[in-house]
Amino acid sequence: MASQAAPGQKTDPEAQNLIPTAQIAAARHIAASHRSPLTVPVIGDREHLSRSVYQKIANQLGLKWARPSAIDHDTELVLVWNPWIYGAGAKLRKKIERLSRRHKNTHFINATHFNDDKRVVQKEFEKCFGYDLSVDPIRHEGPLVEKSRKNGTHNGRVKEGPLVAINPKFVYQRVVDNSIADALVEDLRVPIINYEPLFSYLKYRPLSTRFKNRNTYAQLAGLRDVFSEAELQTIARYTKEIGLEIGELDILRDCQSQRIYVVDANNTPHGPPNGIHERDGNIAVSWLSSAFANAYLSGAQRRPGRSKWPWTLFR
């Protein structure tokens, strides 16, 4: 079993990962046992997919991506890869709706109501967790965060409220104090497959560049090393409410209140994160591959939702 650190407890930066060797070996075994030359049609941006962590998963499982024209009456799985949902995606959604009506026995992975608009992300967060992330920038007194509603921009900045004017293309949120020692901040990046949280990347960067995507270092942790049982239940409910079948959540823990805040959600993740040890990155890909195989594959293909592997092993 992993050492059970209290939620929010900081870990030794020298530790390459917090995942026991037995769990790592089991994840690699599951991934290897499902390896097959399965072809999965892709709807969306295949070039973006080729640079993502799902390409690494495909390589480990022996999956081959195909064009949408490969979809026929025998196709069980299709992957939808649409990374730019905010302000776009309506045409693609209509295409998927037409195909899903025509192929009723096909599971379209990632074809949900998910929307990466940060306004939607924070609204669903507040509904599930019961406390606010957003602030009214015209009335809020003191520091606040202004950042684009669009995913992947990394353009957040702290401003002093109240503001005289606001930009409708931005969201305005409370400043979450996720600082730790040595003027660093800690971000929790949680991969999701089949709506289930799997583990957490712990990402560390200077407070002065907290909104950028350049980590000082990163490591792995089991879910129960960083979250309480109640928090995990709420995170699982959140993924279903927002429609995040596969992807990653960005979560911050406020060091004062010890509350967690979901500040971003992404259904087309890259990764593993920069700054992580190569060995840890390989472990993460094996873990993700085994989770994908468990959710969607068995031999050649398997219907989602039939749990086969004891996932408590990986918690």
Backbone bond lengths (Angstrom), bond angles and torsions (degrees), N, CA, C in turn:
res aa  C-N    CA-C-N  psi(-1)  N-CA   C-N-CA  omega(-1)  CA-C   N-CA-C  phi
1 M - - - 1.468 - - 1.521 110.01 -
2 A 1.337 115.70 146.39 1.457 120.19 175.20 1.511 109.65 -69.21
3 S 1.323 115.39 151.14 1.466 118.68 175.03 1.510 109.13 -63.40
4 Q 1.300 116.91 132.79 1.461 121.38 -174.18 1.514 110.68 -90.15
5 A 1.296 117.26 83.08 1.458 121.38 176.46 1.515 109.22 -71.40
6 A 1.303 116.32 149.87 1.463 119.94 176.17 1.511 109.65 -65.43
7 P 1.353 117.95 147.15 1.459 120.26 178.44 1.514 111.27 -52.40
8 G 1.323 115.32 128.13 1.443 120.50 177.94 1.520 113.85 88.47
9 Q 1.359 118.13 -6.52 1.461 119.93 -179.68 1.516 110.13 -66.56
10 K 1.324 118.21 137.88 1.449 122.56 -178.33 1.524 109.91 -82.80
11 T 1.311 116.65 148.44 1.443 121.79 -174.60 1.514 110.85 -110.54
12 D 1.321 115.73 165.76 1.449 122.33 -178.92 1.523 109.83 -69.50
13 P 1.337 119.25 118.79 1.456 121.40 -178.67 1.520 113.11 -60.45
14 E 1.358 117.80 -23.64 1.452 120.20 -178.47 1.527 111.62 -77.47
15 A 1.333 117.80 -17.89 1.462 119.95 179.17 1.522 109.22 -70.48
16 Q 1.325 117.14 125.36 1.459 119.91 -176.52 1.526 111.45 -68.57
17 N 1.335 117.18 -34.79 1.461 120.22 173.63 1.514 108.12 -161.69
18 L 1.326 116.09 169.17 1.455 121.48 -178.36 1.521 111.47 -112.57
19 I 1.338 117.07 17.43 1.452 121.47 -175.10 1.521 109.60 -100.54
20 P 1.328 119.36 123.67 1.458 121.66 -179.38 1.524 112.29 -59.86
21 T 1.320 116.04 149.37 1.463 122.50 -176.70 1.518 111.51 -58.38
22 A 1.322 118.49 -38.30 1.471 121.10 -178.52 1.522 111.52 -62.21
23 Q 1.327 116.73 -39.29 1.464 120.08 178.54 1.523 110.90 -67.40
24 I 1.324 116.33 -40.22 1.467 120.52 178.67 1.519 110.05 -61.10
25 A 1.346 116.65 -47.15 1.466 121.14 -179.54 1.523 111.24 -61.95
26 A 1.337 117.06 -39.94 1.464 120.67 -179.41 1.526 111.03 -66.11
27 A 1.332 116.55 -41.11 1.463 120.02 178.92 1.520 110.77 -62.50
28 R 1.320 116.43 -43.67 1.464 119.66 179.65 1.520 111.36 -65.48
29 H 1.330 117.42 -36.77 1.463 120.84 179.18 1.527 110.84 -64.89
30 I 1.334 116.53 -44.13 1.464 120.16 -179.76 1.526 110.22 -62.63
31 A 1.338 116.42 -45.33 1.462 119.75 179.61 1.517 111.07 -60.84
32 A 1.328 116.98 -44.66 1.466 120.57 -178.24 1.520 111.56 -66.45
33 S 1.336 117.61 -35.70 1.464 120.72 -176.75 1.522 112.43 -70.12
34 H 1.329 117.84 -18.16 1.460 121.56 -179.49 1.531 112.80 -100.78
35 R 1.309 117.04 6.24 1.460 118.93 -176.48 1.529 110.28 -65.04
36 S 1.334 116.61 127.63 1.470 121.23 178.67 1.525 108.79 -158.79
37 P 1.349 117.44 155.90 1.470 120.50 -179.12 1.523 112.01 -80.80
38 L 1.322 116.70 53.65 1.455 121.89 -176.90 1.523 110.56 -78.57
39 T 1.310 116.42 135.79 1.455 121.95 176.39 1.527 109.32 -100.59
40 V 1.332 116.03 127.37 1.461 122.01 -179.47 1.530 108.52 -120.79
41 P 1.326 118.40 114.83 1.468 119.63 175.56 1.526 111.43 -63.54
42 V 1.333 115.30 147.16 1.465 121.70 -178.99 1.523 109.40 -122.91
43 I 1.321 115.58 130.93 1.459 122.09 173.34 1.522 107.56 -108.98
44 G 1.313 117.16 120.04 1.460 119.85 179.80 1.514 111.68 128.84
45 D 1.318 115.42 -148.17 1.465 122.78 -171.94 1.523 110.46 -90.27
46 R 1.338 117.77 93.21 1.465 121.68 -177.47 1.527 111.78 -70.00
47 E 1.327 117.21 -28.88 1.461 119.36 178.22 1.528 110.56 -66.41
48 H 1.337 116.29 -44.83 1.457 120.82 176.25 1.526 110.18 -61.27
49 L 1.323 116.94 -41.98 1.463 122.07 178.98 1.530 111.02 -59.43
50 S 1.323 117.21 -37.68 1.468 121.41 -177.54 1.524 112.59 -64.81
51 R 1.342 117.41 -18.53 1.461 121.51 179.71 1.537 111.74 -103.10
52 S 1.306 117.23 5.63 1.461 122.00 -172.93 1.527 111.64 -97.48
53 V 1.333 115.53 172.34 1.452 120.38 176.40 1.524 110.45 -66.75
54 Y 1.336 118.04 -22.86 1.460 119.75 179.88 1.523 112.42 -72.44
55 Q 1.316 118.02 -22.02 1.452 119.64 170.98 1.524 109.63 -68.43
56 K 1.319 116.65 -38.14 1.472 120.60 177.80 1.527 110.41 -67.26
57 I 1.333 116.36 -38.02 1.459 120.52 175.31 1.530 110.05 -62.69
58 A 1.327 115.95 -44.46 1.463 120.41 179.60 1.524 110.77 -61.02
59 N 1.318 116.61 -42.52 1.461 120.46 179.88 1.532 110.71 -61.71
60 Q 1.334 116.53 -40.84 1.465 119.75 -178.28 1.528 111.75 -71.06
61 L 1.333 116.85 -34.92 1.467 120.79 -178.33 1.528 113.17 -90.64
62 G 1.328 117.75 -6.62 1.457 120.25 -178.55 1.515 114.03 78.50
63 L 1.345 117.18 20.23 1.456 120.84 179.85 1.526 111.00 -79.64
64 K 1.316 116.24 146.74 1.458 122.41 175.87 1.522 108.66 -121.09
65 W 1.326 116.42 130.95 1.459 120.43 177.35 1.514 109.94 -82.84
66 A 1.330 115.63 148.80 1.467 121.25 179.65 1.517 109.64 -135.89
67 R 1.327 115.79 166.54 1.456 120.83 178.01 1.531 110.34 -75.65
68 P 1.343 117.38 160.34 1.467 120.02 179.18 1.524 113.65 -57.43
69 S 1.317 117.21 -25.59 1.466 120.42 179.70 1.521 112.18 -63.47
70 A 1.337 117.72 -15.22 1.462 121.13 179.44 1.526 112.42 -79.18
71 I 1.327 117.76 -9.37 1.463 121.15 -179.85 1.528 109.50 -68.51
72 D 1.336 116.66 126.11 1.465 121.13 175.02 1.526 108.76 -139.54
73 H 1.345 116.63 -170.91 1.462 119.69 -173.66 1.531 112.62 -70.21
74 D 1.344 118.27 -13.50 1.460 121.39 177.87 1.532 113.11 -94.44
75 T 1.321 117.21 -6.07 1.462 120.71 -177.46 1.530 110.49 -71.28
76 E 1.343 116.04 125.26 1.462 120.36 178.76 1.520 112.58 -99.53
77 L 1.343 116.75 -31.89 1.455 120.50 -176.72 1.516 111.38 -125.96
78 V 1.335 115.70 135.93 1.460 123.00 171.24 1.525 106.77 -132.97
79 L 1.323 116.78 136.80 1.467 120.75 177.72 1.522 109.71 -101.69
80 V 1.318 116.39 125.73 1.462 121.87 175.87 1.527 107.50 -98.20
81 W 1.345 116.16 126.54 1.469 120.44 -175.94 1.522 108.67 -130.95
82 N 1.316 114.62 93.19 1.462 120.96 -177.04 1.525 109.21 -124.55
83 P 1.337 118.10 93.73 1.462 120.22 -172.63 1.519 116.81 -81.43
84 W 1.322 117.95 -7.91 1.468 118.80 -174.56 1.528 109.47 -122.27
85 I 1.335 115.70 67.73 1.463 119.47 -172.91 1.520 111.99 -77.01
86 Y 1.344 118.06 -37.66 1.460 119.74 -177.88 1.526 110.08 -61.90
87 G 1.327 116.67 119.84 1.456 121.65 179.15 1.512 114.16 77.18
88 A 1.323 118.48 8.78 1.468 120.91 -178.27 1.524 108.06 -153.08
89 G 1.326 116.12 -174.88 1.453 120.83 172.54 1.507 116.11 97.04
90 A 1.346 119.95 -12.19 1.469 121.17 -176.52 1.527 111.04 -62.56
91 K 1.316 116.77 -42.25 1.466 120.34 -179.33 1.522 110.89 -64.62
92 L 1.330 116.16 -41.69 1.456 120.50 179.95 1.522 110.86 -66.13
93 R 1.321 117.51 -39.90 1.462 120.80 179.18 1.530 110.96 -61.26
94 K 1.331 116.73 -40.60 1.461 119.96 179.28 1.527 110.86 -64.99
95 K 1.330 116.19 -37.43 1.457 120.27 177.74 1.528 110.64 -63.63
96 I 1.322 116.06 -43.11 1.464 120.40 179.95 1.525 110.60 -65.67
97 E 1.326 117.11 -39.90 1.467 120.92 178.05 1.516 111.03 -60.51
98 R 1.331 116.84 -42.67 1.462 120.07 178.31 1.526 111.24 -63.29
99 L 1.332 115.79 -44.56 1.462 119.71 -179.03 1.528 111.66 -67.01
100 S 1.325 117.12 -39.23 1.464 119.78 -178.57 1.528 111.37 -67.45
101 R 1.329 117.61 -32.95 1.470 120.09 175.24 1.525 110.67 -67.76
102 R 1.318 115.86 -34.19 1.464 120.81 -178.09 1.530 111.19 -79.28
103 H 1.343 116.61 -32.04 1.466 120.92 -176.89 1.534 108.46 -120.74
104 K 1.309 115.62 79.04 1.460 121.37 -172.34 1.530 113.03 -69.38
105 N 1.334 118.15 -22.10 1.460 120.78 -179.09 1.523 112.90 -95.73
106 T 1.320 116.58 7.30 1.459 121.57 179.46 1.518 109.59 -97.13
107 H 1.343 115.52 133.74 1.461 119.64 174.98 1.521 108.78 -94.74
108 F 1.318 116.24 119.38 1.459 122.32 178.82 1.533 107.95 -93.92
109 I 1.324 116.14 96.01 1.460 121.35 -178.70 1.532 109.57 -64.93
110 N 1.303 116.05 131.98 1.465 121.84 176.01 1.532 113.03 79.29
111 A 1.326 116.71 11.55 1.472 120.33 178.07 1.521 108.63 -100.09
112 T 1.319 115.91 76.68 1.459 121.60 -176.59 1.526 109.45 -125.00
113 H 1.326 115.67 -171.77 1.466 120.98 178.50 1.528 111.54 -83.08
114 F 1.339 118.67 8.56 1.459 122.13 -176.25 1.527 112.10 -54.90
115 N 1.329 114.55 140.40 1.460 122.18 176.60 1.521 107.52 -139.62
116 D 1.341 116.80 123.03 1.469 119.54 -175.26 1.525 114.12 -85.52
117 D 1.318 117.67 5.91 1.464 121.45 173.54 1.530 108.15 -55.10
118 K 1.325 117.62 122.79 1.459 120.15 -176.40 1.529 112.74 -61.89
119 R 1.306 117.20 -22.53 1.460 119.41 175.28 1.529 109.97 -66.49
120 V 1.334 116.26 -38.47 1.470 121.16 176.68 1.525 109.98 -70.51
121 V 1.334 116.18 -43.45 1.466 121.47 -179.82 1.524 110.88 -56.72
122 Q 1.329 117.85 -46.09 1.464 120.40 -178.00 1.527 111.95 -74.17
123 K 1.322 117.41 -33.18 1.464 120.12 178.80 1.531 110.44 -64.64
124 E 1.352 116.74 -45.36 1.460 120.40 179.28 1.529 110.67 -68.00
125 F 1.332 115.86 -34.64 1.467 118.94 176.58 1.525 110.29 -60.28
126 E 1.315 116.76 -49.40 1.460 120.71 -176.99 1.523 111.34 -63.58
127 K 1.337 116.70 -33.96 1.463 120.42 178.71 1.527 111.07 -67.86
128 C 1.334 117.51 -42.06 1.461 121.68 -176.60 1.525 112.87 -78.68
129 F 1.340 117.01 -40.28 1.456 120.20 -173.05 1.522 113.33 -92.09
130 G 1.341 117.13 -21.41 1.450 119.85 173.79 1.508 115.71 84.07
131 Y 1.315 118.71 12.05 1.468 121.56 173.71 1.521 109.09 -144.63
132 D 1.332 115.64 162.01 1.465 121.78 -167.28 1.530 113.03 -85.98
133 L 1.317 113.75 143.73 1.458 122.78 165.89 1.529 109.18 -108.81
134 S 1.321 116.64 -37.78 1.462 121.91 -177.72 1.518 111.41 -75.91
135 V 1.333 116.00 154.86 1.460 122.17 173.48 1.528 108.08 -131.71
136 D 1.315 115.87 157.46 1.456 121.34 173.09 1.533 107.04 -86.76
137 P 1.339 117.60 106.18 1.474 119.71 -172.91 1.519 114.05 -65.92
138 I 1.324 117.37 -20.29 1.464 120.31 179.54 1.531 110.75 -78.07
139 R 1.331 116.85 -28.32 1.458 120.61 -176.53 1.530 113.92 -108.24
140 H 1.323 116.65 -22.03 1.467 120.35 -175.20 1.526 111.13 -67.34
141 E 1.312 116.41 130.13 1.463 121.24 177.54 1.526 109.32 -105.22
142 G 1.339 115.68 126.45 1.450 120.69 -179.35 1.520 111.68 111.33
143 P 1.330 117.77 -172.49 1.463 121.77 -176.24 1.528 111.84 -65.39
144 L 1.322 115.12 144.06 1.454 122.26 173.48 1.530 108.29 -146.95
145 V 1.328 115.63 163.41 1.464 121.43 179.44 1.516 109.37 -104.45
146 E 1.324 115.53 131.24 1.462 122.26 172.21 1.518 107.67 -113.37
147 K 1.348 117.05 126.49 1.464 119.46 177.63 1.521 110.10 -152.39
148 S 1.322 114.80 157.63 1.459 121.36 -176.40 1.519 111.50 -63.22
149 R 1.329 115.47 145.58 1.455 120.64 174.36 1.530 111.01 -70.67
150 K 1.313 117.27 -18.86 1.461 121.70 -177.00 1.515 110.99 -82.98
151 N 1.330 116.27 140.74 1.456 121.92 -177.57 1.529 111.74 -73.02
152 G 1.343 115.64 147.19 1.456 121.25 171.39 1.507 116.22 80.09
153 T 1.328 118.76 13.20 1.468 120.39 -176.89 1.529 112.67 -87.94
154 H 1.338 117.54 -28.05 1.472 122.54 178.83 1.533 112.02 52.08
155 N 1.323 116.08 42.13 1.469 120.67 -175.67 1.524 112.61 -114.97
156 G 1.332 117.20 23.24 1.454 119.86 179.37 1.520 112.01 -65.61
157 R 1.321 115.27 150.58 1.464 120.35 175.21 1.523 108.91 -153.38
158 V 1.318 114.83 152.09 1.460 120.90 179.61 1.514 109.11 -91.79
159 K 1.337 115.83 129.72 1.454 122.33 176.82 1.526 108.96 -122.68
160 E 1.304 114.67 165.85 1.460 120.63 179.14 1.527 109.28 -102.42
161 G 1.333 116.64 118.62 1.452 120.67 178.12 1.523 111.48 -90.24
162 P 1.345 115.70 162.73 1.470 126.24 4.59 1.529 112.43 -79.74
163 L 1.356 115.03 151.66 1.452 120.51 179.34 1.527 109.79 -92.41
164 V 1.314 114.89 151.40 1.475 120.44 178.80 1.522 110.12 -79.57
165 A 1.348 115.97 -38.07 1.462 120.84 -178.44 1.514 109.17 -138.98
166 I 1.350 116.45 152.85 1.458 120.96 178.76 1.519 109.81 -125.71
167 N 1.325 115.28 158.02 1.457 122.67 -179.72 1.524 108.49 -107.41
168 P 1.330 119.24 121.39 1.467 121.15 -177.69 1.530 113.60 -65.31
169 K 1.332 117.59 -13.29 1.462 120.90 178.00 1.529 112.04 -86.30
170 F 1.341 116.00 1.81 1.460 120.95 -179.19 1.524 110.50 -120.05
171 V 1.341 115.15 160.37 1.464 121.51 168.94 1.522 107.84 -111.20
172 Y 1.327 115.42 156.98 1.460 121.87 -178.01 1.527 107.77 -126.51
173 Q 1.335 115.66 122.84 1.452 121.17 -171.13 1.521 111.57 -133.97
174 R 1.331 114.77 162.43 1.456 119.89 175.05 1.526 109.66 -66.41
175 V 1.317 117.07 153.54 1.460 121.87 174.56 1.524 107.50 -83.43
176 V 1.328 116.27 113.93 1.459 121.26 178.09 1.526 108.04 -87.61
177 D 1.323 116.10 123.29 1.464 120.52 -178.00 1.531 109.53 -86.51
178 N 1.330 115.36 88.26 1.472 120.68 178.82 1.521 111.31 -101.25
179 S 1.322 116.11 30.13 1.459 120.75 -177.90 1.523 111.11 -76.28
180 I 1.332 114.95 151.03 1.460 122.02 174.52 1.531 107.13 -130.37
181 A 1.305 117.95 -162.00 1.464 121.59 -179.13 1.526 110.80 -69.12
182 D 1.330 115.07 163.91 1.470 122.99 174.83 1.523 113.03 63.06
183 A 1.338 117.65 30.90 1.467 123.00 176.64 1.523 112.20 57.25
184 L 1.338 116.40 36.61 1.458 121.54 177.38 1.526 109.62 -111.54
185 V 1.342 115.70 158.59 1.456 121.80 169.94 1.523 108.50 -115.64
186 E 1.338 116.11 154.67 1.458 122.28 -179.60 1.526 109.65 -117.08
187 D 1.334 116.69 120.80 1.458 122.86 173.68 1.526 108.89 -105.90
188 L 1.320 116.68 140.90 1.466 122.59 176.89 1.525 107.95 -106.80
189 R 1.314 116.49 115.72 1.463 122.19 -178.89 1.520 107.70 -109.25
190 V 1.339 117.36 113.30 1.462 122.38 -170.82 1.525 110.77 -110.96
191 P 1.332 118.86 111.85 1.466 121.56 175.42 1.530 111.85 -69.82
192 I 1.336 114.83 144.24 1.467 122.68 -178.63 1.527 108.55 -125.50
193 I 1.325 117.31 132.40 1.463 122.12 170.45 1.520 108.22 -137.48
194 N 1.322 116.17 129.91 1.463 122.93 -176.33 1.530 110.45 55.85
195 Y 1.327 115.57 40.58 1.465 125.46 178.14 1.533 113.28 71.17
196 E 1.326 118.20 1.29 1.461 121.15 -175.71 1.526 111.52 -101.37
197 P 1.336 118.69 129.72 1.468 120.70 171.50 1.528 109.34 -69.48
198 L 1.337 116.57 141.56 1.461 120.86 -172.72 1.520 113.41 -109.69
199 F 1.313 117.15 -51.88 1.458 123.68 -179.38 1.514 106.19 -160.90
200 S 1.312 117.86 -170.86 1.463 120.51 178.80 1.518 110.31 -135.52
201 Y 1.326 115.17 135.24 1.457 120.14 162.31 1.531 106.68 -82.90
202 L 1.308 117.12 135.95 1.461 121.85 171.31 1.520 106.73 -103.12
203 K 1.312 117.02 115.76 1.467 121.67 -174.69 1.524 109.01 -113.09
204 Y 1.317 115.62 132.67 1.462 121.57 -176.99 1.523 110.20 -123.84
205 R 1.338 115.27 133.72 1.466 120.64 177.42 1.525 109.09 -149.50
206 P 1.341 117.99 163.80 1.471 119.93 -179.38 1.527 111.85 -63.13
207 L 1.316 115.42 144.79 1.458 120.92 176.52 1.521 111.11 -56.15
208 S 1.322 116.87 -34.51 1.468 121.26 -177.38 1.523 112.68 -67.98
209 T 1.343 118.15 -20.91 1.474 121.83 179.37 1.527 110.01 -124.90
210 R 1.325 116.19 37.71 1.466 121.43 -172.82 1.529 113.23 -61.16
211 F 1.347 118.18 -27.12 1.464 120.28 -177.00 1.532 112.92 -93.13
212 K 1.312 117.42 -2.64 1.459 120.68 179.33 1.529 109.89 -85.09
213 N 1.334 115.51 175.07 1.462 119.72 -176.84 1.520 111.05 -114.95
214 R 1.330 116.89 39.15 1.459 121.38 177.59 1.527 107.84 -120.68
215 N 1.336 115.42 109.29 1.456 120.83 -175.35 1.527 111.58 -88.48
216 T 1.320 115.30 145.07 1.461 120.29 171.91 1.521 109.47 -71.61
217 Y 1.322 115.82 -43.44 1.458 121.82 171.15 1.530 107.92 -162.65
218 A 1.333 115.96 166.39 1.462 121.62 179.14 1.517 108.35 -146.88
219 Q 1.321 117.00 154.46 1.455 121.45 177.91 1.521 109.49 -149.56
220 L 1.331 116.59 175.73 1.450 122.96 -178.33 1.519 110.85 -103.50
221 A 1.324 115.83 152.46 1.460 121.15 173.82 1.513 109.22 -149.78
222 G 1.326 116.46 147.90 1.453 121.01 172.01 1.518 110.37 -70.96
223 L 1.313 116.31 157.33 1.461 120.18 -176.24 1.528 112.03 -58.18
224 R 1.315 115.84 -42.13 1.463 118.79 -175.88 1.522 113.50 -80.03
225 D 1.321 116.11 -1.54 1.455 119.54 170.72 1.523 111.47 -80.10
226 V 1.326 117.07 -19.31 1.468 119.43 -174.53 1.527 114.15 -128.51
227 F 1.351 117.80 -13.95 1.466 120.21 -178.27 1.527 110.26 -128.62
228 S 1.329 115.42 150.53 1.458 120.96 173.21 1.529 108.93 -81.75
229 E 1.334 116.07 167.71 1.463 120.63 178.63 1.528 110.65 -61.23
230 A 1.322 116.10 -42.45 1.470 119.76 -179.79 1.529 110.84 -63.09
231 E 1.328 116.29 -41.23 1.464 120.07 178.77 1.523 111.06 -63.70
232 L 1.330 117.59 -40.97 1.462 120.98 179.69 1.525 111.26 -64.40
233 Q 1.311 116.92 -39.05 1.468 120.01 177.38 1.526 111.04 -62.96
234 T 1.328 115.95 -40.33 1.463 119.37 -179.30 1.524 110.71 -71.68
235 I 1.323 117.97 -38.13 1.470 120.74 176.63 1.526 110.18 -61.33
236 A 1.334 117.59 -43.40 1.463 121.18 178.86 1.527 111.12 -62.82
237 R 1.341 116.70 -39.69 1.463 119.47 177.13 1.527 110.67 -66.41
238 Y 1.324 116.47 -37.58 1.468 121.16 -179.92 1.526 111.68 -62.59
239 T 1.328 117.91 -43.12 1.467 119.53 -178.60 1.527 111.06 -61.00
240 K 1.316 116.66 -36.80 1.479 119.73 179.06 1.527 110.79 -72.49
241 E 1.321 116.89 -40.66 1.466 120.25 -179.86 1.523 111.49 -62.76
242 I 1.338 116.65 -39.81 1.459 119.50 -176.91 1.529 111.78 -87.84
243 G 1.345 116.80 -11.72 1.460 120.32 178.45 1.521 113.75 82.09
244 L 1.339 117.38 31.40 1.465 120.88 -179.48 1.529 108.59 -92.57
245 E 1.339 115.93 89.28 1.466 120.77 179.52 1.519 110.89 -73.16
246 I 1.327 116.47 -46.88 1.458 121.07 172.55 1.530 107.77 -132.42
247 G 1.318 116.64 151.43 1.459 119.12 179.44 1.508 111.30 147.39
248 E 1.322 116.58 -152.44 1.452 122.15 -179.74 1.528 110.26 -147.35
249 L 1.318 115.72 148.36 1.455 123.13 175.74 1.527 109.42 -110.76
250 D 1.327 116.35 139.79 1.461 122.01 169.97 1.526 107.74 -99.56
251 I 1.319 115.77 120.07 1.455 121.56 -175.72 1.525 109.02 -125.87
252 L 1.319 116.47 137.16 1.463 122.64 176.26 1.526 108.62 -118.57
253 R 1.337 116.03 140.86 1.455 120.16 173.34 1.526 108.52 -108.41
254 D 1.319 116.53 124.19 1.456 121.56 178.29 1.533 108.39 -75.03
255 C 1.326 115.88 122.90 1.462 119.66 -174.84 1.526 112.29 -72.32
256 Q 1.330 117.88 -14.69 1.460 120.97 178.34 1.529 110.97 -86.95
257 S 1.323 116.47 -53.91 1.462 120.77 -176.57 1.524 112.83 -88.60
258 Q 1.351 117.70 -18.22 1.468 124.75 -174.48 1.533 112.67 66.86
259 R 1.326 117.57 9.96 1.459 120.21 173.61 1.524 110.39 -77.49
260 I 1.343 115.06 151.10 1.457 119.57 174.64 1.523 109.66 -103.13
261 Y 1.345 115.21 150.55 1.462 122.21 -178.81 1.525 108.96 -133.38
262 V 1.335 116.94 124.87 1.462 121.44 173.05 1.522 107.03 -84.16
263 V 1.318 116.65 111.73 1.462 120.63 -173.97 1.529 112.66 -104.20
264 D 1.330 117.52 -11.49 1.464 119.28 178.93 1.521 109.04 -160.41
265 A 1.332 116.03 153.79 1.456 122.92 176.45 1.518 108.02 -141.11
266 N 1.314 116.23 137.20 1.462 121.76 -173.41 1.520 108.72 -136.91
267 N 1.327 117.94 124.42 1.465 120.80 -179.47 1.531 113.07 -99.45
268 T 1.330 117.96 6.53 1.468 121.48 176.80 1.528 109.13 -138.41
269 P 1.338 117.62 66.91 1.457 120.66 -170.58 1.523 114.23 -75.77
270 H 1.319 115.04 149.33 1.459 121.71 167.01 1.529 106.16 -85.65
271 G 1.293 118.35 -137.79 1.445 119.63 173.98 1.523 113.14 98.50
272 P 1.333 115.16 172.89 1.460 128.47 -5.58 1.537 112.21 -56.89
273 P 1.319 117.74 163.79 1.470 120.04 -171.71 1.522 112.98 -67.77
274 N 1.320 115.69 153.82 1.459 119.91 174.66 1.528 109.23 -64.38
275 G 1.324 115.77 151.61 1.448 120.93 -179.18 1.513 114.18 89.50
276 I 1.332 117.45 -3.46 1.460 119.79 -179.82 1.529 109.02 -90.67
277 H 1.321 116.42 146.90 1.456 121.34 177.69 1.528 109.14 -63.57
278 E 1.337 116.61 142.78 1.469 120.67 -177.63 1.517 111.78 -55.12
279 R 1.323 116.85 -40.39 1.465 119.68 179.15 1.515 110.97 -62.21
280 D 1.326 117.46 -43.26 1.462 120.90 179.40 1.527 111.35 -64.44
281 G 1.336 115.88 -38.65 1.454 118.96 177.09 1.513 111.92 -61.35
282 N 1.322 116.80 -40.70 1.469 120.48 178.44 1.521 111.30 -66.88
283 I 1.345 116.46 -37.93 1.461 120.26 176.39 1.524 110.43 -61.72
284 A 1.343 116.27 -44.28 1.466 120.62 -179.43 1.522 111.26 -60.48
285 V 1.335 117.09 -42.86 1.466 120.37 -179.96 1.532 110.65 -64.87
286 S 1.340 117.44 -39.64 1.465 119.96 176.58 1.521 110.91 -63.28
287 W 1.312 116.16 -41.08 1.466 120.95 179.58 1.534 110.26 -63.76
288 L 1.322 116.37 -45.95 1.461 120.76 178.80 1.525 111.00 -64.32
289 S 1.323 117.26 -39.88 1.463 121.32 -179.48 1.517 111.09 -64.38
290 S 1.327 116.51 -42.14 1.460 119.03 178.94 1.525 111.23 -66.74
291 A 1.338 117.02 -36.07 1.469 120.06 177.42 1.521 111.00 -67.07
292 F 1.334 116.90 -41.54 1.465 120.55 178.23 1.526 109.82 -63.16
293 A 1.348 116.53 -43.73 1.456 120.06 178.96 1.521 111.33 -62.26
294 N 1.324 116.43 -42.43 1.456 121.09 179.14 1.529 111.72 -61.48
295 A 1.322 116.27 -39.48 1.464 119.98 -176.05 1.519 113.10 -78.57
296 Y 1.333 117.60 -35.76 1.460 119.40 -166.33 1.527 116.29 -127.09
297 L 1.345 118.27 -12.33 1.465 119.71 -172.87 1.528 111.54 -126.57
298 S 1.308 115.27 149.48 1.456 121.77 169.25 1.509 107.08 -159.15
299 G 1.336 116.54 107.60 1.449 119.32 -172.03 1.502 108.40 72.63
300 A 1.336 117.15 -96.91 1.469 120.87 175.75 1.524 109.06 -95.24
301 Q 1.340 117.26 -66.88 1.462 120.82 179.65 1.519 108.52 -142.94
302 R 1.334 116.08 150.89 1.453 121.39 -179.44 1.511 109.56 -141.77
303 R 1.312 115.95 144.92 1.457 119.60 -179.67 1.523 109.71 -65.83
304 P 1.327 118.13 139.21 1.467 120.82 177.30 1.528 111.12 -63.61
305 G 1.309 115.27 155.68 1.455 120.48 172.45 1.517 114.58 95.57
306 R 1.357 118.24 -8.30 1.454 119.58 178.59 1.526 108.35 -97.39
307 S 1.295 116.28 97.68 1.462 120.03 -175.70 1.517 109.83 -69.56
308 K 1.332 116.32 128.34 1.453 121.64 -179.13 1.514 112.23 -115.69
309 W 1.322 117.20 -33.27 1.448 120.82 -172.39 1.523 110.64 -105.18
310 P 1.322 117.60 147.58 1.480 121.15 -177.67 1.526 110.88 -76.32
311 W 1.338 116.12 88.59 1.456 118.93 -172.17 1.514 113.91 -71.72
312 T 1.359 117.60 -8.69 1.459 117.44 172.61 1.533 110.15 -62.62
313 L 1.331 116.18 -22.56 1.462 120.45 177.77 1.512 111.69 -60.48
314 F 1.323 116.47 -29.55 1.463 120.20 -173.51 1.518 112.02 -102.74
315 R 1.314 119.04 13.24 1.467 121.17 -177.96 1.512 110.94 -98.93
